[in-house]
């Protein structure tokens, strides 16, 4: 997933090749992750896993919309649970896949794991409003990281922290049509 093109980001910042690409890319990746966490995907958070008789069970925090036969990309659950798996069975709050491995007792996943349909991973890459929101967030992260803005203004008067809740408020108009309202509750 790459909402922000590295060269475009460097041009917007006006930094050319002053900073290593890895440092600039880190900021772009952080902005991507923040913006994407607010968008709609067919995904579910995983709160427990278990493996018995070569069948892995994944428990979700809320009812999921996966179907038997869907391939899902699973992350954050550890080995052997991570990877792209095909769903063989499902209920409202669980789904099962075939994994050849020794049995593993049920274990809680903290922080939560994630399951998403892989074809959706890049679905927002070419949506102009979402790309602009990610670029705006990345610029705010960069400015805060490189300067004194965000904790104290140039005249040493306290200023609001730039990376607070207001960061997403500033781009919410761009993201509004694409936001997952379920993420806003609770």
C-alpha positions, 0 to 999 in steps of 0.5 A: 500500500503506497498512497504517497509517492516518495519523490512527490513527497520530497518535492512537496517538502522541498527537501530534495535529497538532503535526507535519506530516503529511508527517513522520508519513507518512514514518515510516508508509511506512518501517514499511510497507516494512519489514513488507511486505518480510517477507511472501509475494508472487508477486514476483521480484527482477530482476538484469539487463535487455536489449532487442532487437527490441522484446522486453525480457528480465528476468533474475531472481535465483531461479526465478519463478512468473509465467506467460505472460499475467500482468501484472507491475508492474516497478520499479527497472529504469529506463526503458523497463523499469519499468511494468506489462507483460504476459509473452509468454515465460518460462523459469525465470530470465527472462521477456520482454515487448514494449517498443517502444524502441531496443535496449539491451544487457544491463545489471546492475540494482543495487540489484535491481529488483522484479516483482510481480503488481499485484493482490497489492499491497494484499493485506495491507492488511486483515489485523489482525496485519500492521497491528498489526505495522506500527503497532508498527514505526512507533511504534518508528521514531518514538520513536527518531527523536524521543528519545534512546532507542535510543542512550542511556537517560535516565540516560545508560547505553548502551541497545540500538539500537531499530532493530536486528534486534530491531525485527522480532523484537518483531513476528515473532509477529504476522507468523509465519503470513504470512512468506515463509521464502525471505526469511529464508535467505541 
